[in-house]
Amino acid sequence: MGTHTPAREYPAPEFLGLDTRVEFRRVAIELLEQLPEGGGTLVVDLTATRSVDSAGLGALMLVQRRAAERRQAVVLRNASDEIRFLLALTKLDELFQLESSYA
C-alpha cells in the first residue's frame, strides 16, 4: 500500500541571502508545483548552508507560503544550530518541520 508522500529535495546554497534568494525561491516554487496539490513535501537540505540573512529568511517564508496555499509541507533538513536559533528567534521555526539526519 503506497502511503508514501511524494517529495522533492532541494539543497540550499551555502549562503542563502540577497544574492541567492531569487534563484532559490524560483527553483523551490517550481519543485512545489511539480508535486500534487494537497500533498507532497519539499525538503530543503541545509547541510551545506553556512548562513541565512533576512533576505534568505524572506525567501524561505515565501516558499512556505506557496506550499501552504497548495496544502504542502516544507521540511528544513540539517539546519545548523545557528540557523535553528535564527528560526526560533524569528518564530519561523513554527512554520517549518525541522528534521535532522543526526538525531
C-alpha positions as CSV (number, residue, x, y, z in Angstrom):
1,M,0.0,0.0,0.0
2,G,1.5,3.3,-1.1
3,T,1.0,5.9,1.6
4,H,4.4,7.4,0.7
5,T,4.1,11.2,0.4
6,P,5.8,12.4,-2.8
7,A,8.7,14.6,-2.0
8,R,11.3,16.7,-3.8
9,E,14.7,17.5,-2.2
10,Y,16.5,20.8,-2.9
11,P,19.9,21.7,-1.5
12,A,20.0,25.3,-0.3
13,P,23.1,27.4,-1.3
14,E,26.0,27.9,1.1
15,F,24.8,31.5,1.7
16,L,21.1,32.0,1.5
17,G,20.6,35.7,1.2
18,L,20.4,38.7,-1.0
19,D,22.5,37.2,-3.9
20,T,20.9,33.8,-3.9
21,R,17.3,34.3,-2.8
22,V,15.7,34.9,-6.2
23,E,17.1,31.7,-7.7
24,F,16.4,29.7,-4.5
25,R,12.8,30.8,-4.4
26,R,12.3,30.2,-8.2
27,V,13.6,26.7,-8.1
28,A,11.8,25.8,-4.8
29,I,8.4,27.0,-6.1
30,E,9.0,25.1,-9.3
31,L,9.6,22.0,-7.3
32,L,6.4,22.6,-5.2
33,E,4.4,22.9,-8.4
34,Q,5.7,19.5,-9.6
35,L,4.2,17.9,-6.5
36,P,0.5,17.1,-6.2
37,E,-1.6,19.9,-4.7
38,G,-2.9,18.8,-1.3
39,G,0.1,16.6,-0.7
40,G,3.8,16.4,-1.2
41,T,6.7,17.7,0.7
42,L,9.6,19.9,-0.3
43,V,12.7,19.0,1.7
44,V,15.2,21.9,1.8
45,D,18.6,20.5,2.6
46,L,20.6,23.0,4.7
47,T,23.6,20.7,5.2
48,A,25.9,23.0,3.2
49,T,24.3,26.2,4.2
50,R,26.5,28.4,6.4
51,S,24.4,31.4,6.9
52,V,20.9,32.8,6.2
53,D,20.3,36.6,6.2
54,S,17.0,38.4,6.4
55,A,16.6,38.2,2.6
56,G,17.1,34.4,2.8
57,L,14.5,34.2,5.6
58,G,12.1,36.1,3.4
59,A,12.7,33.7,0.6
60,L,12.0,30.7,2.9
61,M,8.8,32.4,4.1
62,L,7.6,32.9,0.5
63,V,8.3,29.3,-0.3
64,Q,6.5,28.2,2.8
65,R,3.5,30.4,2.0
66,R,3.2,28.9,-1.5
67,A,3.4,25.4,0.0
68,A,0.6,26.3,2.5
69,E,-1.6,27.7,-0.4
70,R,-1.1,24.3,-2.1
71,R,-1.6,22.3,1.2
72,Q,2.0,21.0,1.0
73,A,4.8,20.8,3.6
74,V,8.2,22.3,3.7
75,V,10.8,20.4,5.7
76,L,14.2,22.0,6.6
77,R,16.8,19.3,6.9
78,N,20.1,19.5,8.8
79,A,19.8,23.2,9.8
80,S,22.9,24.2,11.8
81,D,22.4,25.3,15.4
82,E,22.9,28.9,14.3
83,I,20.2,28.6,11.7
84,R,17.8,26.8,14.1
85,F,18.5,29.6,16.6
86,L,17.7,32.3,14.0
87,L,14.4,30.5,13.1
88,A,13.4,30.2,16.7
89,L,14.3,33.9,17.3
90,T,12.1,35.0,14.4
91,K,9.4,32.5,15.4
92,L,9.7,30.9,11.9
93,D,10.6,27.5,13.4
94,E,6.8,27.1,13.9
95,L,6.2,27.4,10.1
96,F,8.5,24.6,9.1
97,Q,9.2,21.0,10.0
98,L,12.8,20.8,11.2
99,E,14.5,17.5,10.5
100,S,18.0,16.3,11.4
101,S,19.7,13.2,10.0
102,Y,21.9,13.2,13.1
103,A,19.1,12.7,15.5
